Amino acid sequence: MKNIPRSCLPAFLLLALAVSAARASTIDEIVAAAKKEGEFNFIAGAQTFGGKKAMAEIEEAFNRKYGLKARINFAAGPDMNAMAARVITEAKSGSKSSTDFYLGSQSHYALLHQQNALEKVDWSGTFPWIKKEMEIYPREGVLVYTSLRGMSYNSTLIPKDKAPKRYEDLVDPRLSPAWAGKLAIPPYVSWLVEMSMIWSEEKVKDFARKLIPMSVGRLRYNEEERIVSGEFAITANMGGAIEQMWKWQAKGAPLVAVPGSTPVLPSYFQLGVPRSSAHPNLAKLFVAFLASREGQALLEKHEFVSSHLVEGTKMARYVKESGIKLQEAKESIAFYLKGEDSGLQFKEELAKMLKL
């Protein structure tokens, strides 16, 4: 095929070539391209990764790892659902993404995957410390921390020998008197819906019918202080229960978390690069950095979170020493890829029970 002068190429093809050139493939090439980008943007919840103060330390360590002088422009933004919608809208409109990397769990990444909103990156082939299994959504999302849900209780109000060891114990009449009049439940339908990944829908509904009348209040995720204070003795489910236990116990609080199922249902929080990222090379390096041992140490320091797939992390040790089994990522992915319309009647029945 004859060489065609660039001046004769259509505009869309010139753009594709430019984008391809910007997508470096080796670490050295990515670093060289990143130096030309200079700074990059991250929009997420105000306390993500420890907030602005922690981000300054993360930025310093990130630059030191790659020999950069880049600046992270961190800004507080909407929740993960709204941010995922923004990334998709920006990708579809052809405008540059307002955030250069996105943090979310399996449900968010299912939506981003379906909308082709993320850049495809050979993460494990480019960065030697990233294992293939850390690509929860292959070539799209890299695991940065593993969050384990479960029951959380105040150990001064419910001693360990009387505490539930599995979700079913909450509604066992032989055990439930220990938390009668002290039980809270989450004000969401999603936690019950997601239990259908390991239980039948009928078992979930039977559990909900017994549990909801026993509750004396609703407790949102990240409201663990209401358990610590003694307002409630126990909550039936808490997102990030294990990490929150570590955070509160470091302050001397009597908060204990118990994974309520086998396998445990984890939230796999991942980072990925939007297809329309304005600074894709810095973004790739940053994603890889937080998946490294150095990055994990900073996440543990500031937020008590880490990946169970990075050797030596607190979460890796907890999973190994406790002997718990986590639901495999592929099973979780299959569940979320079914979409919002899947099991709609089941969700509506649960929402009605919860009076949502």
Beta strands, then each sheet from edge to edge (+ up, - down):
strand 1: 39-44
strand 2: 71-76
strand 3: 102-104
strand 4: 135-137
strand 5: 141-148
strand 6: 150-154
strand 7: 183-185
strand 8: 217-218
strand 9: 234-238
strand 10: 255-258
strand 11: 266-272
sheet 1: 1+ 2+
sheet 2: 3+ 11- 5+ 4-
sheet 3: 8+ 7+ 9+ 6- 10+
end
